[in-house]
Amino acid sequence: MPTEEIELDSDEEEDRRLLSGEANEELWGKHGCHVLEHPSEKKEVISAVAQDGWALLHADLHFKHDKEIVIAAMEASGSALVFVEEEVRTDPEVVMRACAQDGNALRLADEHHQGDKDIVLAAVTQRGLALRYASALLQDDREVVLAACRQNGRSLRYASDRMRNDQEVVDAAMGDTQEALAYVGPDHKEELETSLTKQWKAEGAHLERRRIGQETIG
């Protein structure tokens, strides 16, 4: 009697595809798949996470407590901090390594570290917009805000009102991008708008420019 061929529905076909080795590499990458194959072998895990921090996701739980492995992962992908066990995630060296590699890792840090000036400086120097995750106190710190605005002028959006009216900070932000005008405080905004309008008209570009500086700050 001939064997009846079973026709898979679309969901079953997708499940089968996702279970294939090729799909795993597509989803998790070469190094993630390597850890999937050797989740309990420290030498293999540390070699993989040093290339792709997100491979830490597939390691055995006790390796997510292992500071040596965690730091190797952070130096490759700071955002992999999300996979680190809480007791290690509170280690300032781990958080510093993560934020230095990817400033946005600051959002994964606890409030204590979001208020640590050295860690926040590392974060905003790498990615200025990480200023949004800093404590209110550090959003009002000139050194921190200057570092953020020099890296990305739009970081001015997350600075305190006092900093958005600070001449040195405003100059740093505007020096990076004129789009920072949207976030300049009232002490300097009108003067800058007038100056830039004259510049754009002189260049014949005023009709093509966006209405920067008119954006409502959320």
C-alpha positions in Angstrom: 0.0 0.0 0.0 1.6 3.3 -1.0 2.5 5.7 1.7 0.3 8.7 1.8 2.3 11.9 1.7 1.3 14.3 4.5 0.8 17.9 3.4 2.0 20.4 5.9 0.1 23.6 6.5 1.9 26.9 6.3 2.5 27.1 10.1 4.0 23.6 10.2 6.3 24.4 7.3 7.5 27.5 9.1 8.1 25.5 12.3 10.1 23.0 10.3 12.1 25.8 8.6 12.9 27.4 11.9 14.2 24.2 13.4 16.7 23.7 10.5 20.3 24.5 11.0 20.3 27.0 8.2 17.4 28.9 9.8 19.1 28.9 13.2 22.2 30.6 11.7 19.9 33.0 9.9 18.2 33.9 13.2 21.0 33.7 15.7 24.2 34.1 13.6 27.2 32.0 13.3 28.5 32.6 16.8 25.0 32.2 18.4 24.7 28.8 16.7 28.1 27.8 18.0 27.0 28.5 21.6 23.8 26.6 20.9 26.0 23.6 20.0 28.4 24.0 23.0 26.3 25.8 25.7 28.3 24.3 28.6 31.8 24.5 27.3 33.5 27.7 28.7 36.2 27.9 26.1 33.7 27.7 23.2 31.3 30.1 24.8 33.9 32.8 25.6 35.3 32.5 22.1 31.9 33.0 20.5 30.7 35.9 22.8 33.9 37.7 22.2 32.9 37.9 18.5 29.1 38.4 19.1 28.0 39.4 22.6 24.4 38.3 21.8 25.6 34.7 21.6 25.5 34.9 25.4 21.7 34.3 25.1 22.3 30.7 24.4 24.9 29.9 27.0 24.2 27.9 30.1 22.8 30.0 33.0 25.9 29.8 35.1 27.9 31.4 32.4 25.7 34.5 32.6 27.0 34.8 36.2 30.6 34.4 35.0 32.2 37.9 35.0 35.0 36.9 32.6 32.5 35.7 30.0 30.1 38.5 30.6 32.8 41.2 30.1 34.0 39.5 26.9 30.4 39.7 25.7 30.0 43.3 26.7 33.1 44.3 24.8 31.6 42.9 21.7 28.0 43.9 22.1 27.1 46.3 25.0 23.4 45.7 24.4 23.9 42.0 25.4 23.7 43.3 29.0 20.1 42.4 28.7 21.1 38.7 28.9 23.3 39.1 32.0 22.0 37.9 35.4 21.0 40.6 37.8 23.8 40.1 40.3 26.4 40.6 37.6 24.5 43.4 35.9 25.0 45.5 39.0 28.8 45.2 38.7 30.1 48.7 37.7 32.9 47.3 35.6 30.4 45.2 33.6 28.1 48.2 33.1 31.0 50.4 32.1 32.3 48.0 29.5 28.8 47.6 28.1 28.2 51.4 27.9 31.6 52.1 26.4 30.8 49.7 23.6 27.2 50.8 23.1 25.9 53.9 24.8 22.4 52.7 24.6 23.2 49.9 27.1 22.7 52.6 29.7 19.0 52.0 29.4 19.6 48.5 30.7 21.5 49.7 33.8 19.8 50.3 37.1 19.2 53.8 38.5 22.3 53.8 40.5 24.5 53.3 37.4 22.4 55.8 35.4 23.5 58.3 38.0 27.2 57.3 37.9 29.0 60.1 36.1 31.9 58.0 34.8 29.5 55.4 33.4 27.2 58.0 31.9 30.2 59.9 30.3 31.3 56.6 28.7 27.8 56.1 27.4 27.2 59.6 25.9 30.7 59.8 24.5 29.9 56.7 22.5 26.3 57.6 21.7 25.1 61.1 22.6 21.4 60.3 22.6 22.0 57.9 25.6 21.7 61.1 27.6 18.0 60.3 27.7 18.7 57.5 30.2 20.9 59.5 32.5 19.7 60.7 35.9 18.2 64.1 36.0 21.2 65.3 38.0 23.5 64.3 35.2 21.3 65.8 32.5 22.1 69.0 34.3 25.8 68.4 34.4 27.7 70.5 31.9 30.6 68.0 31.3 28.1 65.2 30.6 25.8 67.3 28.4 28.7 68.7 26.4 30.1 65.3 25.7 26.6 64.1 24.5 26.0 67.2 22.3 29.4 67.0 20.7 28.7 63.4 19.8 25.2 64.2 18.6 23.7 67.7 18.7 20.2 66.3 19.0 21.1 65.1 22.5 20.3 68.6 23.6 16.7 67.4 23.7 17.4 65.4 26.9 19.4 68.1 28.7 17.9 70.1 31.5 16.4 73.5 30.9 19.5 75.1 32.4 21.8 73.3 30.0 19.6 74.1 27.0 20.2 77.7 27.8 23.9 77.3 28.4 25.9 79.1 25.6 28.7 76.5 25.5 26.3 73.6 25.3 24.2 75.3 22.7 27.3 76.0 20.6 28.4 72.4 20.9 25.0 71.1 19.8 24.6 73.5 16.9 28.2 72.8 15.8 27.2 69.2 15.3 23.8 69.8 13.6 21.5 72.7 13.0 18.7 70.4 13.9 19.6 71.0 17.5 17.9 74.4 17.1 14.6 72.6 17.9 15.8 72.1 21.5 17.7 75.3 22.2 16.4 77.2 25.2 14.6 80.6 24.9 17.7 82.5 25.9 19.4 81.8 22.6 16.7 80.4 20.3 15.4 83.7 18.7 18.9 85.0 18.0 19.9 81.7 16.3 16.7 81.5 14.3 17.3 85.0 13.0 20.9 84.3 12.1 20.1 81.0 10.4 17.3 82.4 8.4 19.6 85.1 7.0 22.2 82.5 6.2 19.7 80.2 4.4 18.2 83.1 2.4 21.7 84.2 1.4 22.3 80.6 0.2 19.0 80.5 -1.5 18.1 77.4 0.5 15.5 78.8 2.9 12.5 77.5 0.9 13.9 73.9 1.0 14.8 73.8 4.6 12.7 72.1 7.2 11.1 74.3 9.8 13.6 73.3 12.4 13.2 75.1 15.6 9.4 74.9 15.4 9.2 71.3 16.6 7.3 70.9 19.9 9.6 69.3 22.4 8.0 66.2 23.8 
